[in-house]
């Protein structure tokens, strides 16, 4: 394992764990999970809070899989891991917004 691989692991593992943690937090939360920083979702807005939170948790855990995959790839191919990380962050952020809007629309009263 070279220095680049170690740097990739030191960046990607905490990042992936962070997004996995958000997913677990969302999944187990009793009140509705929010998406945007500083925003809240009122319980009265959501028809099925556990299902809404489960969907949010799955969304975040799926997003974290990009970074877990990049971390593993980073051990062998740092360039490929870097490309996956960049695409995952940029395209993935847009996908997160679209998916969250669908989740919110599905469970909104």
C-alpha positions in Angstrom: 0.0 0.0 0.0 1.4 3.4 -1.0 1.1 6.8 0.5 -1.7 7.8 -1.9 -3.7 4.8 -0.8 -3.3 5.6 2.9 -4.4 9.2 2.2 -7.4 8.0 0.3 -8.4 5.7 3.2 -7.9 8.5 5.7 -10.3 10.7 3.8 -12.9 8.2 2.4 -13.4 6.0 5.4 -14.5 8.8 7.8 -16.6 10.4 5.0 -18.3 7.1 4.2 -18.9 6.5 7.9 -20.3 10.0 8.3 -22.9 9.4 5.6 -23.7 5.9 7.0 -24.2 7.5 10.4 -26.6 10.0 9.0 -28.5 7.1 7.4 -28.7 5.2 10.7 -29.7 8.3 12.6 -32.4 9.1 10.1 -33.7 5.5 10.1 -34.0 5.3 13.9 -35.2 8.9 14.5 -38.7 9.2 16.1 -39.4 12.6 14.6 -39.2 13.3 10.9 -35.7 13.7 9.5 -34.8 16.9 7.7 -32.7 17.2 4.6 -31.4 20.8 4.4 -29.2 22.2 7.0 -31.2 24.4 9.4 -34.6 23.2 8.1 -37.1 21.1 9.9 -40.0 18.9 8.9 -43.1 19.1 11.1 -44.6 15.8 12.1 -48.0 17.1 10.9 -46.6 17.3 7.3 -45.7 13.6 7.2 -48.3 10.8 6.9 -46.0 7.9 8.0 -43.0 9.1 10.0 -41.3 5.7 10.5 -41.5 4.9 6.7 -40.4 8.4 5.8 -37.4 8.2 8.1 -36.6 4.7 6.9 -36.6 5.9 3.3 -34.3 8.8 4.3 -32.0 6.4 6.0 -31.8 4.1 3.0 -31.1 7.1 0.8 -28.1 8.2 2.9 -26.8 4.7 3.3 -26.9 4.2 -0.4 -25.1 7.5 -0.9 -22.4 6.3 1.5 -21.8 3.2 -0.5 -20.2 5.3 -3.2 -17.5 6.4 -0.7 -17.1 2.9 0.8 -16.6 1.6 -2.7 -14.1 4.3 -3.5 -12.2 3.6 -0.2 -11.8 -0.1 -1.2 -10.8 0.9 -4.8 -8.4 3.5 -3.3 -6.3 0.6 -1.9 -5.6 -0.7 -5.4 -6.3 2.2 -7.8 -6.2 5.7 -6.3 -7.0 7.4 -9.6 -10.2 5.4 -10.1 -11.1 6.0 -6.5 -10.6 9.7 -7.0 -12.8 9.8 -10.1 -15.5 7.8 -8.3 -15.3 10.2 -5.3 -15.6 13.3 -7.5 -18.5 11.9 -9.6 -20.1 10.5 -6.5 -20.0 13.8 -4.7 -21.2 16.0 -7.6 -23.7 13.7 -9.3 -24.6 12.1 -6.0 -25.5 15.4 -4.4 -28.0 16.1 -7.3 -29.4 12.6 -7.0 -29.8 13.1 -3.2 -31.9 16.2 -3.8 -34.1 14.5 -6.4 -34.6 11.4 -4.3 -35.3 13.4 -1.1 -38.0 15.4 -3.0 -39.6 12.2 -4.1 -39.5 10.8 -0.6 -41.0 14.0 0.8 -43.7 14.1 -1.9 -44.6 10.4 -1.2 -45.0 10.9 2.5 -46.4 14.4 2.6 -50.0 14.7 3.9 
